[in-house]
Amino acid sequence: MKIVDAHIHLWNLDENYYPWLSDGDRPSVVSDYSSLRRNYLVTDFLNDAASLEVIAAVHIQAEHDPRDHLRETRWLQGVADSATSRGIPQAIVANADLAATDAEALLDAHCTFANVRGIRQALHRRLDSVPPYDPLLDPSFRKNFYLLSKYRLSFDLQFFPHQGLAVEALVRAHPGVQFILTHAGMPLWRDAERLGLWRNSMIQLARYPNVATKISGFGMYDSTWDAKSIEPVLALAIEHFSPARCMLASNFPVEGINKSYVDVWRIYSQYFATWSAAERQALFCDNALRYYRISLDRAQTT
């Protein structure tokens, strides 16, 4: 089975600054990420994936220094263009503050790099700052959001359950933007209220044809996840989005806190073992190629 990994991270702590990794413990959806405070380079990823047929990967911004969003993109494009990377990452989802006065200039600069395909601005990231900040309530964010369609950029959608109604309003207002849900909407909590909000958001967002979802991120709330335990999330995602709007991802190296890279894809293979070859091809490979606009002539087998 050819694999296009729809969600990975790379970082070089010697060359770049990532506050959450470099400055000690900070609030995070990952409970203990101390083991991540080390370089994770494309050579590490290729070693982790060596026994699998990974033909391409999508890099999602790794919360690099917010004072210089472009530096991470420049570094990643250099990695992709290097002789040893085998083209990875073939797609880059960069970071931007869409509420900033220079948002358009930054998007324009990101788009000068060949592999940039989208933006992720995690909508929950500053909810517990002092004072709290929700970009969905910021008029400047809402005003500038149209820039994504102007620059043909997708938006990786990451939010907390209580933001669901505002997220749906954002999606409804921008039918020309391709939204891609991060980690199946992140059902991180076990209480009935927030799981209910997550479920409702998934069902409502699936009504919009410009929303797809990634299936990943299980280790953030279940360190022992397996093909059986993830069934409720997968069943809901695929029921409402269909196999045509779902894609699989590893979330490596974050998922590596609990699982090896091979284990992640072995579990997915177990879950989808009885599905048709066409459905598995879509979930493991083709959907990510399509949504992140990856050309096969740039995708090389690892």
N, C-alpha and C positions, 0 to 999 in steps of 0.2 A: 504494500500500500504506500503510494507516494503521500508525503505529508507536507503541507504548508502550515507552519506554526504561526497562528494569527496573533500571538501576544508573547513577546520576549522582551527582556531588558539586558543591556550591556552597560558596564561602567568601568571607568579607569580612574581610581581614586588618586593616582599619582599625577594625572594630567588635568582632571576636571574636579569641580567642587559640587558635591551633593549634600546639602545641609543635613538631611535626615540620616545619612550614613556617616558623615564626617564629624558632626557636632554632638554626638551622644544621643541618649534616648529622647525621642519626641513622640507625641501621640501618633498612633498609626493603626490601620486596620489589621496589621500583622502584629501579633502579641509579643513575639520574641524574635527580633531580626538581627541579633548580635552576630550571628554566623554570616550575615551578608556583608559585613564591613570588611570586604576584601575585593580586589579587582575581579571582575567577571568579564573577560575579554572574548572576542569572537573565537579565539582558539579554544577557550574553555567550553564554549557552546558546541563547537564542532566535535570536541572530545566527548561531551555528554551525549551527542546525537550520533556518534560514529556508527552504531550498529543499526541505525534506522535510515530510511530513504527520505530524508528531509530535503526537499528541493528548493525551499524558500522560507523566509521568516519575516515577520512584521515586527519592527522595533517600536515599542510604545515609550514615550518620554519617561525618563526615570527621575523626575523631580530634581533636575539639575538646578544650579544657581539661578534663582528667578531674576537676578539682575542682568543675566546674559543668556536668554533662551537660545540664541542663535549658535552659541559655542557648541552645545551638544549636537545640534544638527550638522554643523561643519565637521565635527569629529566623526560622527556616524557615517557621513558620506565618504570621508576618507577611509574608514574601515571597509565599507562596501566596495570601494574602488581598489583596495589593496589586493595584491596577487594571492595572498594567503586566506582570504575570507570566503572564497567561492561565491562572491556576490552578496553575501549576507551582511546587513539586512537589505533585502530587495525593496522593502517599503519602510518608510519612516513616518511615524505619527509624532509630530513635534509638539512643543509646549508654547502657549501664548496666553497672555492676559487680554481677553477680548474687550475688557472695559478700559484698557489703557489708551491714552491719547495717541500713542504711536502704534496702535494695533495693526493698522493697514500697512504701515511701513515694515513691520516685523513679518507679517504674512507674505508680503512681496519678497522680502529677503529670504525667508524659508523656501519659497518656491523657486529660487535660483538653483537649488540643489535637486539633482535629477530624481532622487528616490523619495522625496517628500510627497505624501499622499493625504495627510490629514492632520488634525489638531486634537489633542486631549487637554482640556482644562478641567481637572477634577472638581466637580461642583460642590463637593462636601468638604474640601480641604481646609477651609478657614471657618467652618461653622462654629468651632469652639475657641476661636481666637478672641482677644479682648480689644475692641468690641467684636462680636461675631459678625461675619461677613458671608453673605450668600449672593453669588453673582447673578442668580436668577432674579433677584430683587433689585438689581442695579440697572438703572435706565441706560447707562453707557454700554453695559454688556449686551442688553437687548437691542440697542440701536446698532451696534457694530456687528451683530451676529450674521447679518446678510453678507458680510465680506467673505464668509466661507464659500458661498455659492459663486461669488464673483471670481474667486481664485480656484474653484473646482476642488475644494478640500472637504473631506469627510470630517465627522466629529465623533470621536470616541466618547460615549456618554457614560459618565460615572457619577453616581449620586446616592444619597441616603433615602430610605423609604418615605420619610415625611416630606420630601421635596417632589414627590411623584406628580402632583397636580400641576406644579409649575413647569416641570419637565415636559409633561404632555402639552402644555400650552406652547412651549418653545418649539416642539416638534411640529405641532399643528400650524404654527406661524411660518415655518420654513420648509415647505414641501420639496424645495429644490436641493436641500442638503441631505446627504446620506448620513444617517445616524447609525452608530454601531454600539450596542450595549456592551459594556465591559463586564466580564465574569457573570453572565446571565443575570444582570441586575443586582448582583451582590446580596444574596440572602444571608447576611452575616449573623443575624440574631435568631435566637430560638424562641423568643416569646411570641405568643399568638398575634398580638397587635401588629408588631412590625413585620412578621411573616405575612400577615394579611395585607398590609400595605404593599409589600414586595410583590405578592401574587397579583394584586389588583393592577399595579403598575405594568407588570409583564403583559397581562391580558389587554390592558388599554393601549399600550404602546404597539403591540402586535397588530392593531387595527390599521396602523399607518404603513403603507408600502415602502416608505423610505427609512424604515427602521429594521435592522438586522441585529443578531445577538451572537456574542462569543460564549462558548461553553468552556469554562475554566475557573480557576481561583478557589477550588474546593478546600485546599489546605488552609485557607485563611480562617476557616471556622470548624474544620474537621480534620485533624491530623492523621486519622486512620481511614480516610475515605476509600471506598472501593466501588466496584461496579454496582453493587446492591444499594449502598447508602446514597449514591448520587441520583438514584432513579427518580425521586420526586421532582428534583430540579430539571433534569433532562426531559422528563415526560411533559412537564408544563411548558418548557421552552419549545419543544418540537411540536407539541399539539397546537400551539398558537402561532408560532412563527413558520412552521413546516420545515422539512429538511433543506428547502431552498434558501432559507434566510438564517441558517445557523452555521457556525463554523467552530472548529475545535482549536484549542490553544493550550500551551503548557504553563504560561506565567512563570517561566524560568528566568532567573534562578530563585525567585521567591518561593515557588513551589518546592524547590530543592531542599528547603528546611526539613521537609517531611518525606519526600519521595524522590527517587532517582528519575532522571529524564525518561528512561526506558519504561519505568513503572507507570508513569502518567499515560503514555501511549498504549501500554499493555492493557490498562484498565479500560481505556476508550475502546480498544479492539475487542475486549471481552463484551462490553455492553452492546456494541453494534455488530456482533458476530453474525447474527441471523438476518441482518438487514440486507437489502439487495446491493449488488456491486455498484449500481449507479448512485444509490443513496450514500453509501460509504465514500465513494469517490467525491461526491459533493461536499460532505461534511469534513473529510480529512484534507481535502485539497482544493477542489475547484471553486468553492464559494469564497474562500479567502483570496484566491487569485483574482476573482471577479470584483469583490468589494474593495480590495486594496489596489486594484488596477495593476497587477503584476504581470509583466510579459514573460512568457515561458522562455524566451531566448535569453532572459537575464537570470532565470532561475536554474541553479545548478545543483546536481545531486551531491549531498555530503557523504 
